[in-house]
Amino acid sequence: MTEDTPAAAPIVDPSPALTADRPVEVVGTTMRIHELCIERPSIVAYLGKIAPEKQEIALLHALEVGITELIARRERFQR
């Protein structure tokens, strides 16, 4: 390596030992949720009405809808 050539960034392996202290982690194009406790009554009530085998996809859909709305609101306020 010369001074003109930057060193390659090291590849970081986010092993569970390094990330276990955070309930939500984003690694590359994936988000992982570990032992996340949600105590918001409206969220618990909404998901509680959905069949257990469909709760994971319902939570994912709710996140998609919520994030889409947040992005749209930010764009409106930046104008």
Backbone torsions as a table, in degrees:
resi	resn	phi	psi	omega
1	MET	NA	138.1	176.1
2	THR	-108.2	174.6	178.7
3	GLU	-66.0	-25.3	-179.9
4	ASP	-78.9	-19.8	-177.2
5	THR	-105.3	114.8	179.5
6	PRO	-69.5	150.3	177.0
7	ALA	-70.3	145.5	177.5
8	ALA	-68.0	142.3	178.4
9	ALA	-66.6	136.9	179.9
10	PRO	-67.4	148.5	176.7
11	ILE	-84.7	124.2	-176.9
12	VAL	-102.7	127.1	176.6
13	ASP	-97.2	104.3	-178.7
14	PRO	-76.1	74.8	-177.7
15	SER	-68.9	157.9	-178.8
16	PRO	-55.6	-30.9	179.7
17	ALA	-63.4	-31.1	-178.2
18	LEU	-87.6	-24.6	-173.7
19	THR	-115.7	2.2	-175.5
20	ALA	-64.8	-19.8	-178.4
21	ASP	-79.4	-7.8	179.7
22	ARG	-113.0	125.1	-179.0
23	PRO	-70.1	-24.7	178.5
24	VAL	-123.4	127.7	176.7
25	GLU	-133.1	140.8	176.4
26	VAL	-114.1	120.3	-179.5
27	VAL	-127.9	110.7	-179.2
28	GLY	62.4	-119.4	-178.4
29	THR	-103.6	17.9	-177.4
30	THR	-125.6	143.3	172.4
31	MET	-117.1	134.3	177.5
32	ARG	-119.0	139.8	178.4
33	ILE	-117.8	120.7	-178.6
34	HIS	-114.1	123.0	173.3
35	GLU	42.5	47.7	179.2
36	LEU	-83.6	127.5	178.7
37	CYS	-106.1	118.8	179.4
38	ILE	-108.4	121.0	-177.2
39	GLU	-116.4	28.6	176.5
40	ARG	-89.2	115.3	-175.1
41	PRO	-53.3	-40.1	-177.7
42	SER	-66.5	-36.3	179.4
43	ILE	-70.7	-45.6	179.8
44	VAL	-62.1	-43.0	179.7
45	ALA	-64.0	-42.2	-179.5
46	TYR	-62.3	-51.5	-177.8
47	LEU	-71.4	-27.5	179.0
48	GLY	-65.8	-21.9	179.6
49	LYS	-86.2	-3.2	-177.0
50	ILE	-103.4	142.8	179.6
51	ALA	-55.9	138.0	-176.6
52	PRO	-51.6	-37.3	-178.6
53	GLU	-73.0	-11.1	179.3
54	LYS	-110.2	0.0	-176.3
55	GLN	-66.0	-37.5	-179.5
56	GLU	-63.0	-47.4	179.7
57	ILE	-68.7	-32.5	177.2
58	ALA	-66.3	-39.6	176.8
59	LEU	-65.3	-42.4	177.5
60	LEU	-61.2	-43.6	178.9
61	HIS	-63.5	-42.3	178.4
62	ALA	-62.1	-40.2	176.6
63	LEU	-62.6	-44.5	179.4
64	GLU	-60.5	-46.5	-179.6
65	VAL	-64.1	-46.1	-179.3
66	GLY	-62.8	-43.5	-179.9
67	ILE	-68.0	-39.4	176.2
68	THR	-59.2	-42.8	178.9
69	GLU	-66.4	-42.7	178.5
70	LEU	-61.7	-41.9	178.0
71	ILE	-62.5	-45.0	179.7
72	ALA	-62.3	-41.2	178.5
73	ARG	-63.9	-43.5	178.9
74	ARG	-61.7	-40.0	178.4
75	GLU	-64.8	-39.2	178.9
76	ARG	-65.5	-40.0	-178.1
77	PHE	-76.5	-18.8	179.1
78	GLN	-81.5	-11.2	-178.9
79	ARG	-81.0	NA	NA
